[in-house]
Amino acid sequence: MTSGVICDLLRKLPLFFTIPATFLSFLVRKAAHMSIYFVLGATLLYGFYPLNNLKNSVLFSIFTGIFYSITDEFHQGFSPGRSPQVTDVCIDSFGVILGVILFLILLEKKAKIAN
C-alpha cells in the first residue's frame, strides 16, 4: 500500500537505515493518522469559527473530531482484517487538537497583523 511506498523511499535516506522496516511502517501509518486528523481539526475550527464564541467553537471542533475518530475506529471493527485500536483514537485526537492549536495561532497572528 501507500505506507509501503513511503517506507521504501525513507529507507533510502541515511537517517532511516537502522530503523527496522516494521517499526518504520508503524511510524508512517501513525503519522498518516495524525496528519489527516490534524487537517480535520483545523478545518473543523475554520468551519465553526463564525459561531462568534471562540471557546465554544474550539470545544465543538475538538469534540467533533474526537467523536469522528471514535466512530471511525468503531467502523473498522466491521472491516475484514482490521480492528479498532484505542491508540489510534488517541493519536487521531492528538492530531485534531494540534490542528485546532495551529488554527488558533494563525488567528492570533492575523489579529496582530491587522492591528
C-alpha positions in Angstrom: 0.0 0.0 0.0 0.9 3.7 0.2 2.7 3.3 3.5 4.9 0.6 1.9 6.0 3.0 -0.9 6.8 5.8 1.6 8.7 3.3 3.8 10.8 2.2 0.8 11.6 5.9 0.0 12.5 6.6 3.6 14.8 3.5 3.8 17.0 5.1 1.1 17.8 8.0 3.4 20.7 7.5 5.8 18.7 8.7 8.8 16.4 5.7 8.4 18.9 2.9 7.6 19.0 1.5 11.1 15.3 1.6 11.8 13.6 -1.9 11.4 11.2 -2.0 8.5 8.2 -3.0 10.6 8.8 -0.1 13.1 9.2 2.4 10.2 5.9 1.1 8.7 4.3 1.6 12.1 5.6 5.2 12.3 4.5 6.1 8.8 1.0 4.7 9.4 0.6 6.6 12.7 2.0 9.8 11.2 -0.6 9.5 8.5 -3.4 9.1 11.1 -2.2 12.2 13.0 -1.7 14.3 9.9 -5.2 13.5 8.5 -6.8 14.4 11.8 -4.6 17.5 12.1 -6.2 18.8 8.9 -9.6 17.7 10.2 -9.1 19.7 13.4 -8.1 22.9 11.6 -10.9 22.5 9.1 -13.5 22.0 11.8 -12.4 25.1 13.7 -12.4 27.0 10.4 -16.0 25.9 9.9 -17.2 26.6 13.4 -15.2 29.8 14.0 -18.0 32.0 12.7 -20.2 30.9 15.6 -18.9 34.1 17.3 -17.8 32.4 20.5 -14.2 31.2 20.1 -14.3 29.0 23.3 -17.4 27.1 22.1 -16.0 26.8 18.6 -12.8 25.3 19.9 -14.6 22.9 22.2 -17.1 21.9 19.5 -14.3 21.3 17.0 -12.3 19.1 19.3 -15.2 17.1 20.5 -16.5 16.6 16.9 -13.0 15.5 15.8 -12.7 13.1 18.7 -16.2 11.7 18.1 -15.4 11.2 14.4 -12.2 9.3 15.4 -14.1 7.1 17.8 -16.8 6.3 15.1 -14.1 5.7 12.5 -12.3 3.1 14.8 -15.7 1.5 15.6 -16.4 1.2 11.9 -13.0 -0.6 11.4 -14.3 -3.4 13.7 -16.7 -4.4 10.8 -14.0 -4.4 8.1 -12.3 -7.8 7.5 -8.7 -7.9 8.6 -9.0 -4.6 10.6 -9.7 -4.0 14.3 -10.4 -0.8 16.3 -7.5 0.5 18.3 -7.7 2.8 21.3 -4.2 4.0 20.5 -5.4 5.2 17.1 -8.2 7.2 18.7 -5.5 8.8 21.0 -3.3 9.6 18.0 -6.2 10.9 16.0 -7.4 13.0 18.9 -3.9 14.5 19.3 -3.9 15.4 15.6 -7.3 17.1 16.0 -6.0 19.1 19.0 -2.8 20.1 17.1 -4.9 21.3 14.1 -7.1 23.4 16.4 -4.0 24.9 18.1 -2.4 25.7 14.7 -5.6 27.5 13.6 -5.7 29.5 16.8 -2.0 30.5 16.3 -2.9 31.6 12.8 -5.9 33.6 14.1 -3.7 35.3 16.7 -1.0 36.2 14.0 -3.7 37.6 11.7 -5.1 39.7 14.6 -1.6 41.1 15.3 -1.1 42.0 11.6 -4.5 43.7 11.5 -3.6 45.9 14.5 
